[in-house]
Amino acid sequence: MSGSKRPAPAALAPTPSARQLAYQGMGLIGFAHFGINTFSGREWGEGTEDPRLFDPAALDADQWAGAFKAAGARQLILTCKHHDGFCLWPSRLTKHSVASSPWRSGRGDLVREVSEACRRAGLRFGVYLSPWDRNAPSYGRGAEYNEYYLGQLEELLSGYGEIGEVWFDGAKGPGVDQAYAVDRWVALVRRLQPGAAIFSESGPDIRWIGNEDGVAGETNWSKLTPLGSISGSDAALLGRGSPDGSEWLVGECDVSIRPGWFHHPEEDGKVKREEELLELYLKSVGRNSVLLLNVPPTREGRIASADANSLAAFGRLLERAFSEDLASGSTASASSTWGRDPAYAPSGASSDDAGLYWAPEEGETSPWIELEFTGPRRFDAVSIEEFVELGQRISAFRVEARRGGRWIGLAQGTTIGYKRILRFPPIEAEALRLAIDGSLATPLVRRVAVHRLETPARPGER
């Protein structure tokens, strides 16, 4: 094993921006679908709804923020305007807004209330502004509508403090020829909110994962050549990325805690329980993505008790499972070390220091890291992180445990990326090994950690 001082490995393009790294580091993000649909009982409004329907008598944005924070969310995105065109802030560009409702006697601004509640709770705040507006007379008139949309986007970006994420979907009125000025949207966000990550179906910072089930592909590269408009055949590609993609695009897995995206009282008995949410977390955050979890407030303006209870229980599950690394204090060894400083490896494999990583000798074909525990450990999950600041590299790996002097295979996979979490039936063992079987360039491993989850894995599940 060599600890000689050498230059850092060359970056493998593309690499993530600081904005993308900060975004993916949040892991869990909340989504709150709330608006005129909450009161009409629809999922997609017509744009003709009477603003007087909107009157959440007990609205409590601090309760929303507290519920999401209890789950471990780091940010909350609000549907500031859905396809029906009803604005949750008093836009100067339309009367179809909270200013025409009885709520707060027409003087309310829900975007302000939620953004300020998020900051009090220590959450970042994000905005969703539907590009499809079924109420705007200018929709379908090309440049005229684009100016209208940009005007509303500017109101949101300039009037509510720091924005963490701007969320655009590809919604478009059927049979209407309305080209969206996406490049101008992006330029406006970059100018007014340079720290905000931008989601759209294929970038520029965050990509859709190809489904609304909250699940990324087991193979998931953070690299993709932007697709432009998305067709049904592209869903699988969005879910797995591409090892030779030209852009770094973090995957975001969106899903609702209920069957619908807006609150419907008849779905109160269909809220996902904490075990289901943990499963989604493992298949999104645990597959090199971010989980965007929608929890829709009620007509009263509160997160329903069933939803809030599930979020709190989910947060407790995450805390119990991942707050402790059972491999802490282990003695690390490796097949070889290529480090700028010997401290980078092999101890860097289990370090919490984000600037450390382990790298084998350049050109080594079968590198491995072993962690010798201080005593037998019972565990059922392992999390692995690459040092993605220099690019995503690993394309095949195995995890093994030593029990009674014999190595036992626990899991295998393809990509790792920012974070990979693998679950398997519980085992008691004295050591753990990560073996790298394929890599596009010298593999760089930031961290290997060992955990005990609260819910058992199904037999043979990875």
ZITAHU-V864474 format. One record per helix or strand. SS is the DSSP state (~ for helix, > for strand). FROM is the first residue (numbers start at 0). TO is the last residue. Records with the same first field share a line. If there is no record, write none. Layout:
BEGIN
SS->FROM-TO / FROM-TO
END
This chain:
BEGIN
>->4-4 / 27-31 / 74-80 / 86-86 / 96-96 / 123-128 / 164-166 / 196-198 / 201-201 / 205-207 / 222-223 / 246-247 / 249-255 / 286-286 / 288-293 / 330-333 / 338-338 / 349-349 / 357-358 / 367-385 / 393-402 / 405-412 / 419-438 / 443-450
~->17-25 / 35-39 / 50-52 / 60-70 / 97-99 / 102-105 / 109-120 / 142-158 / 181-191 / 231-239 / 264-269 / 273-281 / 304-321 / 341-343 / 346-348 / 387-389
END
